[in-house]
Each structure stands twice: as structure tokens, then as C-alpha cells.
Amino acid sequence: MFLSWQMTMCSFLLATLVVILSSATCFGQSPAKPAIRDEVSYSNDIRPIVNNFCTTCHAGDDPEGEFVLTSYKDVRKHVEKGELLQRINDAKKPMPQNGLLPPYMRRLFQLWADGGYLNVGTRKAGNENAKYEKFKPPVIAPVDIDRQGFEMLEYMQGHWVGSMMLMGQNIDWMAFDYRAIAPSHVHGIFEGGTIGNLFTSFFVANFKGKKTIMARNGGLLNGIYRTSYFVLDQVKYKRNEAYYRLVDAYGGKDIMWMELTFSGDKLQFNSYTSRFGLTEPKLHMAFTGRSRHRELAAAAAKAVGFPQRVVERDFSKGLPTPTWVGKYPQTSASFIWEGKNESVLELAQLAKDPIRIDQIPHLSSLKVTVQRTELTTGKKLHIYLSRRALTDNRGKFITQGGYVRSDLLDGLLSFPEISSKQNEYSFTYLHPGKYFLTVVADMDADGYPSPGDITHPVTEVLVAPKSNSHVKITDLNVRN
Ligand code: HEC
């Protein structure tokens, strides 16, 4: 059986996962709608569009399509070459991939080219924020979990394995591992490797006087830090089915929301975003999965005395005001900061993120150092942590029809990809337990473990509670 297993999507995934819930890259001025002014500049018009719609994929060490759009020079080069204008206007193969930009935005690129690629505009940012300024946050009515909805936290736990539609792309395989980390807190982290990571938490909070469930989603991507906060505002029960909606803790459903439907061992997890109000909210991600390896979540719950209905976070006065508010009108409970040289913690502080990674209960970390040989130099590495071994004692993949067995792949708990320039990776937030560690040099760059890839004999790692361990892989030399 051929596995169309799109791990190639890892970095892409992370990029887009961050976007799922927190959309726009940064608060650039939104190009004022159809009035296209005579002066179109990179700084006023083009950069905000590129940051909002392109750099989630076309930035960083391993950009999609092998090119970045992070500077004036980059963007200009690709417009001059022609392929950028072609793709943003190509309805069959649009960029961004989930659909054409509004016509006025696409025209701005052409006008920018026609006008001679003005870099810094002379026009002062005027009423570009008009659309945001008009935004009036709705009144959010949190669900009182003393009455209903509390069970959502329990339902959320699990190693969810399934497939997903993400920004118009179908990804055949995807997994989320959510487990309790405190009596009223379920948490999952997505390790994206080189590109960054993001974590999602569901927890009991006091939101403006109501005891309810809130969600936090976000992290670091290509030097841009952003997290968004959500509040449970709708619960619906049907036969064999429970539905929960969590909306932006500031802008409500007008800005973004996520909805989770549980039925049996199945989860349907959708999210909708409006790019901070720039467009109408639309479906951004749809994940369908089943829960596996329930013993993992059960053990974590037992260790921390989950579930209890205690307030984990007090947001009785609402969330703090993000740093960017003042410069831009507020539409969302999102915390954003951009900076290439700051650490994730510095960025979190600058963004005024109310829940930083260092403020959640510590689990364990694991550093993996890989010794490269001539064979694996210049190749991307996939670092897999799984329930079951992917390779045998000789270092060969355990296969079926030439590819790693799908039931083994379904045991993957974390799967970062690191760039050809890196030899080391740290898992920042691991639950204690026994894992199999498999490093794969992706020789054919197809993004999944396949014939030709180089790996190593099976390696077991025991992660002790609240530990920081280090594993060195020195035998990455077995060709499949
Ligand atoms: C969700 C990820 C994603 C986003 C967002 C995205 N791209 Fe892409 N882009 C890709 C991928 C993957 C490819 C390579 C495959 C392809 O050509 O379709 C690509 C290819 C391209 C190409 C083709 C390059 C060539 O050699 O022909 C251009 C041009 C491009 N993107 C421009 C843009 C622009 C401009 C934006 C924003 C308006 C954008 N992309 C947003 C993922 C993305």
C-alpha cells in the first residue's frame, strides 16, 4: 500500500497552523479598499499584503517554493520575473493557495510595478485603519461551565490522528496530542522544528466574571510571535454528538472562532478566520481525527488530578491590552510581536502574551544532537518521537509494501523537521514516558520516510518527569 503521507507539509503546516487561528502576520496598514491611490509603495501597500498573505509560507530557512518574500528586494525580484503576478491572478493555481486575493489587492502589485517599484511611500498612513476603527467588539456571552460544557475539557484529551484541510490544501495525515498538564488544563504542542513551535491550551478561566473554558493558540513562526485567545460561547448537544464553539476573546465570531464536534472517538475540529477583520471569516482548517493511544492522556490526567473545575487563569477583567493596540485599532485578543533576534520568551514578553510557555507547568525537555556525515550533509532531517519503533535493530524501516507501516506512523506523537543547516533540536515540552526516537535524513526530499532515506538502528528514550535530557545520534548511516 502506498502511503501518501505528506510530512513534507511539516513546516508548511506549522506556518499555516499558526495562521489558522491568528491569521494576519502583523498589523500592517490594510490597503484602503477600492480607492487605489496614485502612489503605491512597498512600505505602505505591498509589504502589508505580503505579510498578511504570503510570509507564513515564503519566509524562513525552508521556504515553500524555495523562495522568500521578506524584503523589498525579494518581492520586487519576483514581480519583475513575472511569476508572482501570474500566480496571484491564476484562479487554477492561486497564491495564496486557499484562493485569490480581492481584486484591489492584486491590482496594487501591478500598479506598484507600473509606478517603478517605489520603496518607501511619502503618503502618511491616513485612514487606512478605517475598517478596523469602525470595528465594535460584540458582547461575548461565555458559557457558564457550572451549568454545561465542562466535559469539553475531558473530551479534548487524546492523541488525535486524522487528516485535514488547511487553507485549501488536503493533508492526508496529521496528529495532535492533547493531554492534561494541570487539574483544569489540557495542552498540546506542535513542534515545527526549524520554523518554530506553537502550543494550544484549553483551560478553565474566569472570563469577565463567568467560570468558563478558554483556549489559547499560537507561538513563534519565522521570527513572528503571535497567540490568540478564545472563549467558549456555545454548546450544543445532539444524539451522540457534542458541539462547542470558542470565539475570539475580543472580536468574537466577527473575527475568528473554532468549533469542535465530538462523536464517539471522533473529533471534527474546524477554524474560521477573517485575518483580523480584513475579510469575512471563512473556513481555514478542518481536521477530522480519531483518538488513539488513550492510555497516554489517561496517565497524564491521573498524574495531575485532572479534571477539576478550578479557575486556572483569572481574566475577570478581560485580557490585557496587546502591545500593538494604540498603533492599530483593536479587533482581536491576539498578542503579536515581530523580531528576528529575540528569543521566544523575549518576544512573548514584548507581545504581552498573558500565558507564556514558561508560565505553564513544566514537563520535560529532550535535546537531540545529530552527527551528520558526508552522506547526510545538506539534507533536511525529520525527528520523530513515536509510541512504537519505526526502524529495526539494523536501522531499516519496518515496512509494508516498501513504506513505513501505517499503524506505526499513527503512533507518531511529535514530528519536527529541521533544516539542512541544523544538527540539533530540542523538544521543549514532553510528557514523561518511553518514546522511540527516529531521525530520518530525507534524501529524496519527499517529506516522508521512504526508500532511499537514511536512518539509524532503533533508539529508545526514557523521559523522566521534569527532566532535561540529551540524546546523541551518531549512527545516522543506514540507507533504506
Ligand atoms: C500556505 C502556504 C503558501 C502561502 C500562504 C503562499 N504560498 Fe506561494 N507557494 C506555496 C507553495 C507550496 C509553492 C510551491 C508549489 C506551487 O508552485 O504551487 C508556492 C509557489 C509560489 C510561486 C511560484 C514560484 C514559481 O517558481 O513559479 C509564487 C510566485 C508564489 N508562491 C507567490 C506567493 C505569493 C505572492 C503569496 C502571497 C500573496 C503566496 N505565494 C502565498 C505556498 C504558499
Residues whose N, C-alpha, C, O or C-beta is under 5 A from the ligand:
A	BS01	HEC	F53 C54 C57 E64 G65 E83 L84 R87 M95 P96 Q97 M167
